[in-house]
C-alpha cells in the first residue's frame, strides 16, 4: 500500500485535463499556427492552468501534441503517462468527433456515461476538448470540424491496474476527470468507481453483486457464488459509499464480504472501514463475545480483532456477521435489496455467513 506523504500534498491534473491541453496545442497548429512550448487551458471551475509540451508533430491534415501527466502526490497509476491528442480535419459539419487511439479503451457494456462502442472518454473531458476546439476555431474564423484521436502509450498495460476490465472497457484506459484536478489520496475516485460498477451491473440486469474489502475476500466470494467479474465491486473500506448508492440504485441482492476486523467495524455501525478513520471497539466486541459464551475480560484485553477471533472462533464470527448485516440493511432500508454478509479469513476460508434478507 502506498504511504501518504507527510506534510502538505501537491495536487495534480486528470487525464482529461492533459488531453484537453494536448488538443489545444495540436489544433492550433492544425489551423495554421506555430508550435509553442507551453499551452494554457481553462478547467471546468474556471482555473487557468499551463502545461509544458512533451511531444509534438504535424503533417498534411494532422497535428499531434503530448502532455506528460503529473498526478501530484496522488498514487495514480497514470502518473507519468504521456497523453497524446492527434487532431485531423473532419468532414464538413461533423463538429468535434472522438477516436480511441492506442492505449485508450472502448466502452462495450451499457451503464456507463458513454454509450457502448464509443471511446472511453468521459463527458467532462469531451466537453472540455470540444469547447477548446470551438474557441480556437472561432479565433481562426473556421468551422470546428475536427477529429480528436486520444492515445496513451502503454495505456493497455496500465489499464490492467484499473477497474476498466470489469466495467467492460477494453483496449486501454479511460480519459477521466470532472474538475481537471487530482486531489491527492482522495476517496472520491474510488467511490466513483464503485458507483460505476453498480451502474454497469444494473444495466446488465445482474440480480446479485458483491462488495468486498480486499482481493482475498473478492476471490473467495466470487468462487462461492459463481458470479461474473461484472458483479464484483471493489468496495475496499467504503461500505457506506457502496450501500448508500445502492439504496438509490438498487439491485436485488448485495453480499458484503470481508475480513473479520473490517466487518467488526461495520457491525459496530462504522461505514468507513479504513484504519485511520475507524477503530474496533474492544469493549463492544467483548460484549458480543460474551453473548456467545466467551470470557468478556479476555476479549476486552485483546490487541487485535484477529486475536479475539482466534480465541473464540466461528461463533464470534457468526455473531459479528449478523450484526454487520443489520448495519448494512439499515443503510439500504428504503430499497428492495436483500443483504447478506460473508466473513472470510486471511487464508480465503468462509468462517461465517448470513442468509440474504
ROFIMI-892054 format. One record per residue (C-alpha): residue number from 1; residue in three letters; x, y, z. Coordinates in nm, 4 decimals. Layout:
<rs>
NUM|ALA|X|Y|Z;
...
</rs>
This chain:
<rs>
1|UNK|0.0000|0.0000|0.0000;
2|UNK|0.1314|0.3468|-0.0866;
3|UNK|0.2009|0.5515|0.2230;
4|UNK|0.0507|0.9002|0.2371;
5|UNK|0.3378|1.1518|0.2438;
6|UNK|0.3858|1.3778|0.5429;
7|UNK|0.3109|1.7480|0.5111;
8|UNK|0.1074|1.9388|0.2522;
9|UNK|0.0214|1.7357|-0.0552;
10|UNK|0.0661|1.8565|-0.4118;
11|UNK|-0.2350|1.8387|-0.6435;
12|UNK|-0.2093|1.7101|-0.9996;
13|UNK|-0.4074|1.7015|-1.3219;
14|UNK|-0.6512|1.4475|-1.4616;
15|UNK|-0.6086|1.2618|-1.7886;
16|UNK|-0.8974|1.4739|-1.9174;
17|UNK|-0.7130|1.7975|-1.8446;
18|UNK|-0.3971|1.6635|-2.0093;
19|UNK|-0.5906|1.5519|-2.3176;
20|UNK|-0.7510|1.8953|-2.3414;
21|UNK|-0.4141|2.0707|-2.3224;
22|UNK|-0.2730|1.8391|-2.5879;
23|UNK|-0.5769|1.9070|-2.8062;
24|UNK|-0.5404|2.2829|-2.7645;
25|UNK|-0.1777|2.2765|-2.8739;
26|UNK|-0.2378|2.0418|-3.1669;
27|UNK|-0.5479|2.2091|-3.3068;
28|UNK|-0.3779|2.5494|-3.3070;
29|UNK|-0.1141|2.4038|-3.5390;
30|UNK|-0.3756|2.2168|-3.7425;
31|UNK|-0.5405|2.5510|-3.8226;
32|UNK|-0.2095|2.7074|-3.9255;
33|UNK|-0.0499|2.8392|-3.6080;
34|UNK|0.3058|2.7841|-3.4835;
35|UNK|0.4109|2.5373|-3.2165;
36|UNK|0.4514|2.6852|-2.8690;
37|UNK|0.6463|2.5211|-2.5845;
38|UNK|0.3581|2.5670|-2.3412;
39|UNK|-0.0203|2.5689|-2.3658;
40|UNK|-0.2850|2.7213|-2.1391;
41|UNK|-0.6371|2.5874|-2.0857;
42|UNK|-0.9335|2.6686|-1.8638;
43|UNK|-1.0568|2.3995|-1.6259;
44|UNK|-1.4293|2.3401|-1.5576;
45|UNK|-1.4257|2.5578|-1.2439;
46|UNK|-1.2557|2.8482|-1.4172;
47|UNK|-0.8912|2.7975|-1.3180;
48|UNK|-0.6433|2.8727|-1.5937;
49|UNK|-0.3501|2.6307|-1.5943;
50|UNK|-0.0446|2.5853|-1.8134;
51|UNK|0.1198|2.2655|-1.9404;
52|UNK|0.4573|2.2018|-2.0998;
53|UNK|0.4501|2.0117|-2.4291;
54|UNK|0.6319|1.6790|-2.4090;
55|UNK|0.5794|1.5755|-2.7716;
56|UNK|0.4756|1.7399|-3.0934;
57|UNK|0.4466|1.6514|-3.4596;
58|UNK|0.2481|1.7505|-3.7658;
59|UNK|0.1954|1.6791|-4.1335;
60|UNK|-0.0581|1.7410|-4.4083;
61|UNK|-0.4008|1.7474|-4.2436;
62|UNK|-0.2894|1.6491|-3.8920;
63|UNK|-0.1109|1.7709|-3.5818;
64|UNK|-0.0233|1.5817|-3.2618;
65|UNK|0.0770|1.7043|-2.9164;
66|UNK|0.1616|1.5178|-2.5982;
67|UNK|0.1441|1.6081|-2.2286;
68|UNK|0.3060|1.4040|-1.9509;
69|UNK|0.0514|1.3563|-1.6753;
70|UNK|0.1541|1.4839|-1.3336;
71|UNK|-0.0786|1.3423|-1.0659;
72|UNK|0.0890|1.5420|-0.7890;
73|UNK|0.1303|1.3392|-0.4702;
74|UNK|-0.1543|1.1023|-0.5540;
75|UNK|-0.0519|0.7367|-0.6165;
76|UNK|-0.2312|0.7427|-0.9519;
77|UNK|-0.1435|0.4598|-1.1934;
78|UNK|-0.1410|0.7074|-1.4830;
79|UNK|0.1169|0.9377|-1.3205;
80|UNK|0.3965|0.9911|-1.5714;
81|UNK|0.1969|0.8605|-1.8668;
82|UNK|0.2034|1.0611|-2.1893;
83|UNK|-0.1409|1.1719|-2.3057;
84|UNK|-0.1415|1.2322|-2.6813;
85|UNK|-0.4020|1.4129|-2.8897;
86|UNK|-0.3870|1.3852|-3.2681;
87|UNK|-0.6146|1.6324|-3.4433;
88|UNK|-0.7309|1.5992|-3.8032;
89|UNK|-0.9690|1.7949|-4.0235;
90|UNK|-1.3149|1.6378|-4.0083;
91|UNK|-1.5883|1.6208|-4.2661;
92|UNK|-1.7885|1.9414|-4.3213;
93|UNK|-2.0487|1.9976|-4.0486;
94|UNK|-1.9207|1.6977|-3.8482;
95|UNK|-1.8263|1.9096|-3.5493;
96|UNK|-1.5846|1.7650|-3.2965;
97|UNK|-1.5592|1.3858|-3.3014;
98|UNK|-1.3536|1.1463|-3.0902;
99|UNK|-1.1467|0.8374|-3.1701;
100|UNK|-0.9785|0.5938|-2.9302;
101|UNK|-0.6123|0.5649|-3.0210;
102|UNK|-0.3503|0.3298|-2.8848;
103|UNK|-0.3966|0.2669|-2.5128;
104|UNK|-0.7404|0.4288|-2.4819;
105|UNK|-1.0273|0.1913|-2.4176;
106|UNK|-1.3607|0.1402|-2.5875;
107|UNK|-1.6857|0.1027|-2.3937;
108|UNK|-1.8541|-0.2343|-2.4515;
109|UNK|-2.1216|-0.2508|-2.1803;
110|UNK|-2.4189|-0.0275|-2.1005;
111|UNK|-2.4459|0.1557|-1.7704;
112|UNK|-2.1548|0.3969|-1.8111;
113|UNK|-2.1955|0.7663|-1.9031;
114|UNK|-2.0606|0.6841|-2.2506;
115|UNK|-2.2539|0.4568|-2.4881;
116|UNK|-2.1154|0.1160|-2.5943;
117|UNK|-1.8931|0.1393|-2.8990;
118|UNK|-1.7649|0.4843|-2.8054;
119|UNK|-1.4103|0.5733|-2.6959;
120|UNK|-1.3764|0.5712|-2.3173;
121|UNK|-1.3509|0.9480|-2.2955;
122|UNK|-1.5838|1.0707|-2.0236;
123|UNK|-1.8374|1.3518|-2.0700;
124|UNK|-1.6478|1.6331|-1.8959;
125|UNK|-1.3204|1.5758|-2.0845;
126|UNK|-1.5219|1.5570|-2.4078;
127|UNK|-1.6849|1.8889|-2.3265;
128|UNK|-1.3513|2.0470|-2.2374;
129|UNK|-1.1934|1.9344|-2.5646;
130|UNK|-1.4977|2.0316|-2.7710;
131|UNK|-1.5159|2.3799|-2.6186;
132|UNK|-1.1410|2.4240|-2.6669;
133|UNK|-1.1635|2.3365|-3.0363;
134|UNK|-1.4662|2.5619|-3.0845;
135|UNK|-1.2883|2.8548|-2.9184;
136|UNK|-0.9727|2.8151|-3.1249;
137|UNK|-1.1676|2.7578|-3.4465;
138|UNK|-1.3655|3.0766|-3.3846;
139|UNK|-1.0381|3.2658|-3.3446;
140|UNK|-0.9270|3.1415|-3.6852;
141|UNK|-1.2679|3.2008|-3.8410;
142|UNK|-1.3068|2.8367|-3.9445;
143|UNK|-1.5670|2.5732|-3.8590;
144|UNK|-1.4816|2.3396|-3.5658;
145|UNK|-1.4911|2.0227|-3.7763;
146|UNK|-1.2118|1.8305|-3.6080;
147|UNK|-1.1456|1.4663|-3.5260;
148|UNK|-0.9550|1.4135|-3.1999;
149|UNK|-0.7739|1.0859|-3.1504;
150|UNK|-0.6587|1.0407|-2.7906;
151|UNK|-0.3914|0.7838|-2.7184;
152|UNK|-0.1758|0.6777|-2.4243;
153|UNK|0.1389|0.4759|-2.4932;
154|UNK|0.1378|0.1701|-2.2619;
155|UNK|-0.2224|0.2514|-2.1775;
156|UNK|-0.3392|-0.1059|-2.2345;
157|UNK|-0.0816|-0.2300|-1.9833;
158|UNK|-0.1570|0.0443|-1.7302;
159|UNK|-0.5305|-0.0304|-1.7552;
160|UNK|-0.4701|-0.3751|-1.6061;
161|UNK|-0.4307|-0.1919|-1.2726;
162|UNK|-0.7703|-0.0237|-1.3024;
163|UNK|-1.1370|-0.1247|-1.2890;
164|UNK|-1.1741|-0.0961|-1.6666;
165|UNK|-1.1844|-0.4676|-1.7373;
166|UNK|-1.4742|-0.5373|-1.5062;
167|UNK|-1.6571|-0.2293|-1.6300;
168|UNK|-1.6407|-0.3578|-1.9871;
169|UNK|-1.3874|-0.1014|-2.1100;
170|UNK|-1.1488|-0.2881|-2.3390;
171|UNK|-0.8225|-0.1912|-2.5010;
172|UNK|-0.6864|0.0580|-2.2535;
173|UNK|-0.7509|0.3457|-2.0178;
174|UNK|-1.0384|0.5848|-1.9693;
175|UNK|-0.9886|0.9590|-2.0087;
176|UNK|-1.1365|1.0907|-1.6869;
177|UNK|-1.1947|1.3939|-1.4696;
178|UNK|-1.4719|1.6258|-1.3610;
179|UNK|-1.2698|1.9211|-1.2288;
180|UNK|-0.9404|1.8676|-1.4095;
181|UNK|-0.7624|1.8477|-1.0738;
182|UNK|-0.6392|1.5328|-0.8969;
183|UNK|-0.6761|1.5642|-0.5206;
184|UNK|-0.4051|1.3541|-0.3522;
185|UNK|-0.5287|1.0420|-0.1749;
186|UNK|-0.8884|1.1398|-0.2478;
187|UNK|-1.1612|0.8899|-0.1606;
188|UNK|-1.3841|1.0338|-0.4309;
189|UNK|-1.2231|0.8490|-0.7222;
190|UNK|-1.2545|0.5103|-0.5515;
191|UNK|-1.6158|0.5701|-0.4545;
192|UNK|-1.6931|0.6880|-0.8083;
193|UNK|-1.5510|0.3586|-0.9390;
194|UNK|-1.7812|0.1672|-0.7051;
195|UNK|-2.0770|0.3655|-0.8360;
196|UNK|-1.9830|0.2947|-1.1979;
197|UNK|-1.9549|-0.0739|-1.1140;
198|UNK|-2.3087|-0.0683|-0.9759;
199|UNK|-2.4324|0.1157|-1.2853;
200|UNK|-2.2804|-0.1481|-1.5135;
201|UNK|-2.4243|-0.4337|-1.3052;
202|UNK|-2.7698|-0.2775|-1.3153;
203|UNK|-2.7550|-0.2120|-1.6887;
204|UNK|-2.6589|-0.5766|-1.7410;
205|UNK|-2.9575|-0.6858|-1.5310;
206|UNK|-2.7408|-0.8642|-1.2744;
207|UNK|-2.9502|-0.9756|-0.9736;
208|UNK|-2.6595|-1.0103|-0.7316;
209|UNK|-2.3467|-0.8048|-0.6607;
210|UNK|-2.0716|-0.8494|-0.4038;
211|UNK|-1.8843|-0.5693|-0.2306;
212|UNK|-1.5507|-0.6940|-0.0981;
213|UNK|-1.2991|-0.5345|0.1338;
214|UNK|-0.9992|-0.6854|-0.0438;
215|UNK|-0.8630|-0.9250|-0.3028;
216|UNK|-0.8868|-1.2393|-0.0878;
217|UNK|-1.2489|-1.1809|0.0090;
218|UNK|-1.3385|-1.0973|-0.3511;
219|UNK|-1.1795|-1.4121|-0.4903;
220|UNK|-1.3470|-1.6307|-0.2292;
221|UNK|-1.6908|-1.4723|-0.2687;
222|UNK|-1.6780|-1.4869|-0.6478;
223|UNK|-1.5927|-1.8575|-0.6408;
224|UNK|-1.8515|-1.9270|-0.3710;
225|UNK|-2.1368|-1.7705|-0.5659;
226|UNK|-2.0073|-1.8420|-0.9175;
227|UNK|-2.0516|-1.4799|-1.0226;
228|UNK|-1.9208|-1.2935|-1.3250;
229|UNK|-1.6491|-1.0345|-1.2691;
230|UNK|-1.9035|-0.7618|-1.3527;
231|UNK|-2.0853|-0.8493|-1.0296;
232|UNK|-1.7786|-0.7891|-0.8126;
233|UNK|-1.7435|-0.4434|-0.6567;
234|UNK|-1.4065|-0.3445|-0.5123;
235|UNK|-1.5690|-0.1848|-0.2070;
236|UNK|-1.2477|-0.1586|-0.0068;
237|UNK|-1.3104|0.0476|0.3047;
238|UNK|-1.6067|0.2338|0.1548;
239|UNK|-1.9005|0.0265|0.2742;
240|UNK|-2.1054|0.3412|0.3181;
241|UNK|-2.0228|0.4709|-0.0294;
242|UNK|-2.1413|0.1440|-0.1826;
243|UNK|-2.4507|0.0924|0.0316;
244|UNK|-2.5778|0.4500|0.0064;
245|UNK|-2.5550|0.4383|-0.3734;
246|UNK|-2.7303|0.1013|-0.3804;
247|UNK|-3.0117|0.2479|-0.1707;
248|UNK|-3.0866|0.4838|-0.4603;
249|UNK|-2.9824|0.2474|-0.7407;
250|UNK|-3.0810|-0.0967|-0.6127;
251|UNK|-3.0018|-0.4463|-0.7265;
252|UNK|-3.1939|-0.7463|-0.5960;
253|UNK|-2.9153|-0.8717|-0.3695;
254|UNK|-2.5855|-0.7467|-0.2297;
255|UNK|-2.3339|-0.9505|-0.0363;
256|UNK|-2.0828|-0.7699|0.1830;
257|UNK|-1.7687|-0.9836|0.2037;
258|UNK|-1.4614|-0.9128|0.4075;
259|UNK|-1.2219|-0.9919|0.6849;
260|UNK|-1.3246|-1.0184|1.0471;
261|UNK|-1.1655|-0.6912|1.1557;
262|UNK|-1.3251|-0.4785|0.8830;
263|UNK|-1.6656|-0.6386|0.9344;
264|UNK|-1.6405|-0.5906|1.3097;
265|UNK|-1.6271|-0.2173|1.2422;
266|UNK|-1.9338|-0.2471|1.0182;
267|UNK|-2.1086|-0.4471|1.2920;
268|UNK|-2.0322|-0.1600|1.5290;
269|UNK|-2.2009|0.0885|1.2981;
270|UNK|-1.8971|0.2206|1.1090;
271|UNK|-1.9455|0.2765|0.7364;
272|UNK|-1.5866|0.3847|0.6639;
273|UNK|-1.3686|0.0874|0.7489;
274|UNK|-1.0250|0.2450|0.6999;
275|UNK|-0.7877|0.2024|0.9951;
276|UNK|-0.7138|0.5754|1.0005;
277|UNK|-1.0821|0.6677|1.0274;
278|UNK|-1.2354|0.3972|1.2453;
279|UNK|-1.1220|0.1583|1.5144;
280|UNK|-1.2566|-0.1658|1.6570;
281|UNK|-1.4258|-0.1002|1.9906;
282|UNK|-1.2967|-0.3896|2.2005;
283|UNK|-1.5466|-0.3274|2.4785;
284|UNK|-1.8298|-0.3765|2.2284;
285|UNK|-1.6538|-0.6775|2.0791;
286|UNK|-1.6144|-0.8255|2.4261;
287|UNK|-1.9880|-0.7871|2.4839;
288|UNK|-2.0602|-0.9766|2.1622;
289|UNK|-1.8082|-1.2447|2.2560;
290|UNK|-1.9666|-1.2823|2.5995;
291|UNK|-2.3056|-1.3350|2.4328;
292|UNK|-2.1667|-1.6498|2.2675;
293|UNK|-2.0070|-1.7796|2.5869;
294|UNK|-1.6569|-1.6304|2.5783;
295|UNK|-1.4728|-1.4678|2.8668;
296|UNK|-1.5538|-1.0997|2.8341;
297|UNK|-1.2416|-0.9755|3.0138;
298|UNK|-1.0143|-1.1855|2.7944;
299|UNK|-1.1619|-1.0406|2.4764;
300|UNK|-1.1623|-0.6835|2.6103;
301|UNK|-0.7869|-0.7202|2.6674;
302|UNK|-0.7171|-0.8253|2.3052;
303|UNK|-0.4929|-0.6115|2.0882;
304|UNK|-0.6479|-0.7063|1.7547;
305|UNK|-0.9775|-0.8351|1.6223;
306|UNK|-0.7949|-1.1393|1.4819;
307|UNK|-0.6714|-1.2249|1.8306;
308|UNK|-1.0308|-1.2230|1.9541;
309|UNK|-1.1430|-1.4412|1.6639;
310|UNK|-0.8585|-1.6860|1.7271;
311|UNK|-0.9741|-1.7215|2.0887;
312|UNK|-1.3490|-1.7569|2.0292;
313|UNK|-1.3661|-1.8957|1.6771;
314|UNK|-1.6646|-1.9239|1.4383;
315|UNK|-1.9371|-1.8387|1.6963;
316|UNK|-1.7900|-1.4893|1.7295;
317|UNK|-1.7545|-1.4546|1.3522;
318|UNK|-2.1193|-1.5510|1.3072;
319|UNK|-2.2346|-1.3033|1.5701;
320|UNK|-2.0374|-1.0262|1.4001;
321|UNK|-2.1738|-1.1237|1.0574;
322|UNK|-2.5306|-1.0951|1.1858;
323|UNK|-2.4638|-0.7514|1.3346;
324|UNK|-2.2813|-0.6311|1.0226;
325|UNK|-2.5835|-0.7356|0.8182;
326|UNK|-2.8070|-0.5277|1.0471;
327|UNK|-2.5908|-0.2188|0.9867;
328|UNK|-2.5883|-0.2723|0.6106;
329|UNK|-2.9617|-0.3339|0.5917;
330|UNK|-3.0289|-0.0130|0.7797;
331|UNK|-2.8463|0.1854|0.5102;
332|UNK|-3.0493|0.0319|0.2262;
333|UNK|-3.3718|0.0007|0.4258;
334|UNK|-3.5762|0.2091|0.1817;
335|UNK|-3.4770|-0.0059|-0.1166;
336|UNK|-3.5859|-0.3579|-0.2223;
337|UNK|-3.2459|-0.5152|-0.1613;
338|UNK|-3.1666|-0.8435|0.0129;
339|UNK|-2.8418|-0.8140|0.2110;
340|UNK|-2.6120|-1.0876|0.3367;
341|UNK|-2.2614|-1.0990|0.4815;
342|UNK|-1.9623|-1.3312|0.4424;
343|UNK|-1.6748|-1.3253|0.6917;
344|UNK|-1.3587|-1.4552|0.5245;
345|UNK|-1.0267|-1.5283|0.6923;
346|UNK|-0.6843|-1.4436|0.5542;
347|UNK|-0.6486|-1.7886|0.4005;
348|UNK|-0.9660|-1.7355|0.1979;
349|UNK|-1.1957|-1.9544|0.4090;
350|UNK|-1.5543|-1.8524|0.4803;
351|UNK|-1.5854|-1.8548|0.8597;
352|UNK|-1.9354|-1.7074|0.8870;
353|UNK|-2.2301|-1.6251|0.6620;
354|UNK|-2.5788|-1.4832|0.6974;
355|UNK|-2.8869|-1.5539|0.4918;
356|UNK|-2.9953|-1.2816|0.2458;
357|UNK|-3.2923|-1.0841|0.3726;
</rs>
